[in-house]
């Protein structure tokens, strides 16, 4: 198991100890007691995290996805410190069980999905009973036949609503994203449209707009076309409707198609050329989404 933890409790600040002592003078006993107790007192008053986040990841599929996982596990603890929530990340998918999940208000899937039936059932129960979830990019992937077949109807058909993966753009490129619902807590601080970080964009089998439970929050704006550079013609999109961020209104969840960093594929070095979380506007979306899922407003 890999664990990245950040419990953002404030710590005592030694600079707050008063400089009372003068040369040759003695501190009264009560002052010494006050200085000794001061750090403990400050710690006792530290605010508890307002909610707890548990992120699952595999970190073994596709170097660009691994790059995003590393980036996310560096960035989320920083956001946890700023917005007072706790963040932990693990590769131990066996922790996807009722007892362990009961400690967390929000679950993240950073790259993949659970495969074991017991893990899947625990996640279904967690979501059906009020849990919250955010998934990125490959967490929504399913293709039959592949190493990740569509063999979980509840997740891909009912929960995500997208069904199987159909195709993607190539190579990772920025897109102009159009905000379709400016009143949702996840999007209310966004402009009407903005340029995303580079990403590999997915197309899905199901028409998300035909599902009354799905609310599309962001989609690719036509100003993005042509989107992708190929070399294959089908990897360049010239038109169409492509939702990239949505929520299922029957659950407290949000899926984001972002999460594939650009690498130096041409020279086959896998050098990182872009980062998903190096985009201020897109980061606003992720932070506001997480605060909504965690049940608090940004201070």
RODO-2510 file (C-alpha; in nm, 4 decimals, decimal comma):
residues 299
     n   res          X          Y          Z
     1     x     0,0000     0,0000     0,0000
     2     x     0,1165     0,3484    -0,0775
     3     x    -0,0201     0,6121     0,1522
     4     x    -0,0107     0,9836     0,1038
     5     x    -0,1684     1,1563     0,3978
     6     x    -0,2467     1,5100     0,4947
     7     x    -0,4417     1,5794     0,8107
     8     x    -0,4385     1,9517     0,8194
     9     x    -0,4486     2,0369     1,1854
    10     x    -0,2782     2,3622     1,2795
    11     x     0,0434     2,3301     1,4792
    12     x     0,1841     2,5470     1,7529
    13     x     0,3744     2,8497     1,6370
    14     x     0,6871     2,8978     1,8448
    15     x     0,7061     3,2607     1,7341
    16     x     0,4045     3,3302     1,9540
    17     x     0,6068     3,2721     2,2730
    18     x     0,6551     3,6262     2,4122
    19     x     1,0073     3,7632     2,4419
    20     x     0,9609     3,8695     2,8053
    21     x     1,3051     3,8035     2,9448
    22     x     1,5420     4,0974     2,9907
    23     x     1,9148     4,0573     3,0626
    24     x     1,9654     3,9665     3,4276
    25     x     1,5926     3,9348     3,4974
    26     x     1,4000     3,6261     3,6082
    27     x     1,0643     3,5131     3,4753
    28     x     0,7920     3,4642     3,7341
    29     x     0,6726     3,1063     3,7748
    30     x     0,3338     3,1744     3,6162
    31     x     0,5050     3,3059     3,3021
    32     x     0,7140     2,9900     3,2701
    33     x     0,3995     2,7787     3,3068
    34     x     0,2244     2,9883     3,0439
    35     x     0,5087     2,9412     2,7967
    36     x     0,5219     2,5657     2,8590
    37     x     0,1463     2,5297     2,8160
    38     x     0,1157     2,7616     2,5192
    39     x     0,2014     2,5093     2,2432
    40     x    -0,0259     2,2417     2,3873
    41     x    -0,3018     2,4951     2,4281
    42     x    -0,2718     2,6033     2,0657
    43     x    -0,2765     2,2425     1,9477
    44     x    -0,5893     2,1735     2,1503
    45     x    -0,7630     2,4586     1,9694
    46     x    -0,6619     2,3430     1,6201
    47     x    -0,9681     2,2966     1,4002
    48     x    -1,0516     1,9419     1,3001
    49     x    -1,0722     1,8728     0,9253
    50     x    -1,4182     1,9598     0,7990
    51     x    -1,4313     1,6421     0,5907
    52     x    -1,2090     1,3495     0,4958
    53     x    -1,1131     1,2387     0,1452
    54     x    -0,9828     0,8951     0,0474
    55     x    -0,8291     0,8620    -0,2999
    56     x    -0,7803     0,5237    -0,4648
    57     x    -0,5377     0,4674    -0,7497
    58     x    -0,3437     0,1912    -0,9232
    59     x    -0,0550     0,3909    -1,0680
    60     x     0,0521     0,1179    -1,3124
    61     x    -0,1410     0,1865    -1,6326
    62     x    -0,0097     0,4296    -1,8964
    63     x     0,2790     0,6682    -1,8043
    64     x     0,0579     0,9745    -1,8663
    65     x    -0,1960     0,8485    -1,6107
    66     x     0,0810     0,7700    -1,3624
    67     x     0,2136     1,1226    -1,4115
    68     x    -0,1290     1,2609    -1,3225
    69     x    -0,1537     1,0404    -1,0114
    70     x     0,1812     1,1682    -0,8843
    71     x     0,0745     1,5238    -0,9581
    72     x    -0,2601     1,4779    -0,7831
    73     x    -0,1021     1,3268    -0,4722
    74     x     0,1184     1,6335    -0,4448
    75     x    -0,1542     1,8885    -0,5206
    76     x    -0,4467     1,7604    -0,3147
    77     x    -0,2618     1,7793     0,0212
    78     x    -0,1851     2,1435    -0,0593
    79     x    -0,5542     2,2084    -0,1189
    80     x    -0,6353     2,0178     0,2004
    81     x    -0,4093     2,2514     0,3962
    82     x    -0,5698     2,5551     0,2351
    83     x    -0,9340     2,4505     0,2729
    84     x    -0,9162     2,2425     0,5917
    85     x    -0,9975     1,8908     0,4839
    86     x    -0,8010     1,5675     0,5262
    87     x    -0,6602     1,3838     0,2241
    88     x    -0,5287     1,0295     0,2100
    89     x    -0,4420     0,8203    -0,0956
    90     x    -0,3901     0,4481    -0,1270
    91     x    -0,3266     0,1704    -0,3786
    92     x    -0,4919    -0,0806    -0,1449
    93     x    -0,8300    -0,1325    -0,3077
    94     x    -0,9209    -0,3775    -0,0303
    95     x    -0,9831    -0,0688     0,1820
    96     x    -1,2907    -0,0222    -0,0336
    97     x    -1,5072    -0,1858     0,2324
    98     x    -1,7930    -0,0595     0,4467
    99     x    -1,5997    -0,0276     0,7717
   100     x    -1,3125     0,1686     0,6194
   101     x    -1,5291     0,3874     0,3945
   102     x    -1,7417     0,4900     0,6929
   103     x    -1,4537     0,7126     0,8049
   104     x    -1,4593     0,9246     0,4868
   105     x    -1,7053     1,1679     0,3357
   106     x    -1,5555     1,1700    -0,0152
   107     x    -1,3924     0,8992    -0,2281
   108     x    -1,1753     0,9726    -0,5323
   109     x    -1,0779     0,7387    -0,8158
   110     x    -0,7632     0,8934    -0,9624
   111     x    -0,7026     0,6493    -1,2456
   112     x    -0,8824     0,3144    -1,2408
   113     x    -1,1872     0,1445    -1,0881
   114     x    -1,2239    -0,1453    -0,8418
   115     x    -1,2205    -0,4901    -0,9996
   116     x    -1,3090    -0,7294    -0,7148
   117     x    -1,6801    -0,7941    -0,6654
   118     x    -1,6652    -0,7233    -0,2905
   119     x    -1,4980    -0,3862    -0,3545
   120     x    -1,7573    -0,2959    -0,6146
   121     x    -2,0444    -0,3887    -0,3858
   122     x    -1,8956    -0,1809    -0,1024
   123     x    -1,8662     0,1212    -0,3325
   124     x    -2,2226     0,0799    -0,4586
   125     x    -2,3524     0,0670    -0,1011
   126     x    -2,1407     0,3687    -0,0045
   127     x    -2,2858     0,5770    -0,2863
   128     x    -2,6414     0,4508    -0,2439
   129     x    -2,6291     0,5593     0,1211
   130     x    -2,5057     0,9143     0,0780
   131     x    -2,1338     0,8888     0,0081
   132     x    -1,9660     1,1296    -0,2346
   133     x    -1,7322     1,0565    -0,5268
   134     x    -1,5081     1,2294    -0,7775
   135     x    -1,3531     1,0375    -1,0672
   136     x    -1,0915     1,1371    -1,3217
   137     x    -1,0309     1,0326    -1,6816
   138     x    -0,9472     0,6600    -1,6920
   139     x    -1,1723     0,5922    -1,3913
   140     x    -1,4598     0,5992    -1,6416
   141     x    -1,2958     0,3770    -1,9014
   142     x    -1,4482     0,0467    -2,0101
   143     x    -1,4052    -0,1348    -2,3402
   144     x    -1,4949    -0,4896    -2,4347
   145     x    -1,2667    -0,6622    -2,5173
   146     x    -0,9807    -0,5051    -2,3187
   147     x    -0,8121    -0,5361    -1,9808
   148     x    -1,0993    -0,3188    -1,8525
   149     x    -1,4158    -0,4632    -2,0079
   150     x    -1,7623    -0,3271    -1,9472
   151     x    -1,8546    -0,5845    -1,6848
   152     x    -2,0057    -0,3529    -1,4205
   153     x    -2,3444    -0,2251    -1,5321
   154     x    -2,4240    -0,0379    -1,2126
   155     x    -2,1115     0,1751    -1,2454
   156     x    -2,0890     0,2391    -1,6193
   157     x    -2,4575     0,2369    -1,7139
   158     x    -2,6446     0,3613    -1,4062
   159     x    -2,3921     0,5620    -1,2032
   160     x    -2,1716     0,7210    -1,4709
   161     x    -2,4290     0,6820    -1,7455
   162     x    -2,1631     0,6901    -2,0163
   163     x    -2,1423     0,3208    -2,0976
   164     x    -1,8334     0,2073    -2,2847
   165     x    -1,5494     0,4167    -2,4182
   166     x    -1,5697     0,4663    -2,7954
   167     x    -1,2691     0,6736    -2,9022
   168     x    -1,0357     0,9558    -2,8064
   169     x    -0,8481     1,2505    -2,9465
   170     x    -0,4735     1,2338    -2,9930
   171     x    -0,2338     1,3686    -2,8940
   172     x    -0,3163     1,5434    -2,5643
   173     x    -0,4244     1,8985    -2,6453
   174     x    -0,6008     2,1860    -2,4740
   175     x    -0,9669     2,2444    -2,5495
   176     x    -1,2011     2,5369    -2,4985
   177     x    -1,4546     2,4139    -2,2445
   178     x    -1,8043     2,5586    -2,2287
   179     x    -1,9762     2,5824    -1,8894
   180     x    -2,3330     2,4602    -1,9349
   181     x    -2,4658     2,5173    -1,5828
   182     x    -2,3352     2,8309    -1,4139
   183     x    -2,5491     2,7765    -1,1012
   184     x    -2,4058     2,4446    -0,9887
   185     x    -2,1730     2,4698    -0,6844
   186     x    -1,8927     2,3130    -0,8885
   187     x    -1,9112     2,5667    -1,1707
   188     x    -2,0511     2,8911    -1,0309
   189     x    -1,7046     3,0480    -1,0009
   190     x    -1,6032     2,9672    -1,3591
   191     x    -1,6162     3,1909    -1,6654
   192     x    -1,8570     3,1016    -1,9455
   193     x    -1,5732     2,9298    -2,1308
   194     x    -1,2055     2,8656    -2,0646
   195     x    -0,9058     2,6872    -2,2098
   196     x    -0,8265     2,3604    -2,0354
   197     x    -0,4962     2,1947    -1,9604
   198     x    -0,3852     1,9521    -2,2340
   199     x    -0,5753     1,6240    -2,2177
   200     x    -0,6717     1,3150    -2,4130
   201     x    -1,0483     1,3553    -2,4552
   202     x    -1,2889     1,0583    -2,4538
   203     x    -1,6025     0,9883    -2,6519
   204     x    -1,8646     0,7554    -2,5030
   205     x    -2,1140     0,5013    -2,6333
   206     x    -2,4146     0,6436    -2,4479
   207     x    -2,5765     0,9793    -2,5186
   208     x    -2,5477     1,1422    -2,1781
   209     x    -2,7958     1,4152    -2,2703
   210     x    -3,0680     1,1553    -2,3236
   211     x    -3,0376     1,0402    -1,9617
   212     x    -3,2645     1,2498    -1,7337
   213     x    -3,0459     1,1698    -1,4317
   214     x    -2,7331     1,3198    -1,5893
   215     x    -2,6576     1,6907    -1,5762
   216     x    -2,3773     1,7919    -1,8109
   217     x    -2,1703     2,0670    -1,6492
   218     x    -1,8975     2,1217    -1,9082
   219     x    -1,8546     2,0209    -2,2708
   220     x    -1,6100     2,0898    -2,5498
   221     x    -1,6884     2,4192    -2,7189
   222     x    -1,6986     2,4185    -3,1019
   223     x    -1,4215     2,6797    -3,0919
   224     x    -1,1903     2,3877    -3,0081
   225     x    -1,2291     2,2189    -3,3470
   226     x    -1,0265     2,0720    -3,5002
   227     x    -0,9278     1,9056    -3,1718
   228     x    -0,6272     1,6731    -3,1710
   229     x    -0,3291     1,6386    -3,3991
   230     x    -0,3449     1,2728    -3,5017
   231     x    -0,1696     1,1198    -3,6880
   232     x    -0,4798     0,9041    -3,7400
   233     x    -0,7734     1,0984    -3,8914
   234     x    -1,0204     0,9584    -3,6358
   235     x    -0,8035     1,1051    -3,3566
   236     x    -0,8888     1,4561    -3,4742
   237     x    -1,2386     1,5793    -3,3966
   238     x    -1,3925     1,8327    -3,6332
   239     x    -1,7457     1,8491    -3,4927
   240     x    -1,9794     1,6848    -3,2451
   241     x    -2,1073     1,7025    -2,8883
   242     x    -1,8612     1,5915    -2,6208
   243     x    -1,9529     1,6258    -2,2514
   244     x    -1,6399     1,6219    -2,0344
   245     x    -1,7691     1,6964    -1,6821
   246     x    -2,1025     1,5773    -1,5495
   247     x    -2,2940     1,4696    -1,2416
   248     x    -2,5583     1,2055    -1,1837
   249     x    -2,8307     1,3841    -0,9885
   250     x    -2,9323     1,0677    -0,8046
   251     x    -2,5931     1,0633    -0,6326
   252     x    -2,3423     1,3080    -0,4919
   253     x    -2,0815     1,2583    -0,7596
   254     x    -1,8891     1,4274    -1,0355
   255     x    -1,6846     1,2826    -1,3196
   256     x    -1,4094     1,4773    -1,4952
   257     x    -1,2534     1,3561    -1,8176
   258     x    -0,9291     1,5380    -1,7312
   259     x    -0,6342     1,3369    -1,6030
   260     x    -0,3994     1,2523    -1,8924
   261     x    -0,0802     1,4580    -1,8970
   262     x     0,1103     1,5169    -2,2200
   263     x     0,4443     1,3339    -2,2523
   264     x     0,7250     1,3411    -2,5043
   265     x     0,5863     1,0618    -2,7196
   266     x     0,7763     1,1683    -3,0326
   267     x     1,1189     1,1018    -2,8858
   268     x     0,9899     0,8183    -2,6678
   269     x     1,1402     0,9702    -2,3516
   270     x     0,8102     1,0053    -2,1577
   271     x     0,9286     1,3463    -2,0432
   272     x     0,6350     1,5366    -1,8940
   273     x     0,5276     1,8226    -2,1180
   274     x     0,2094     1,9301    -1,9409
   275     x     0,0288     1,8936    -1,6100
   276     x    -0,3447     1,8658    -1,5523
   277     x    -0,3312     2,0720    -1,2341
   278     x    -0,1273     2,3544    -1,3840
   279     x    -0,4366     2,5470    -1,4889
   280     x    -0,5862     2,7974    -1,2462
   281     x    -0,9402     2,7957    -1,3847
   282     x    -0,9575     2,4185    -1,4124
   283     x    -0,8234     2,3921    -1,0562
   284     x    -1,1075     2,6180    -0,9411
   285     x    -1,3501     2,3652    -1,0852
   286     x    -1,1842     2,0775    -0,9006
   287     x    -1,1629     2,2613    -0,5674
   288     x    -1,5221     2,3821    -0,5803
   289     x    -1,6388     2,0343    -0,6802
   290     x    -1,4557     1,8792    -0,3877
   291     x    -1,5904     2,1331    -0,1385
   292     x    -1,9417     2,0666    -0,2685
   293     x    -1,8930     1,6925    -0,2321
   294     x    -1,7523     1,7397     0,1167
   295     x    -2,0552     1,9414     0,2202
   296     x    -1,8931     2,2763     0,2921
   297     x    -1,8636     2,6156     0,1319
   298     x    -1,5345     2,7720     0,0457
   299     x    -1,4307     3,0218     0,3116
***
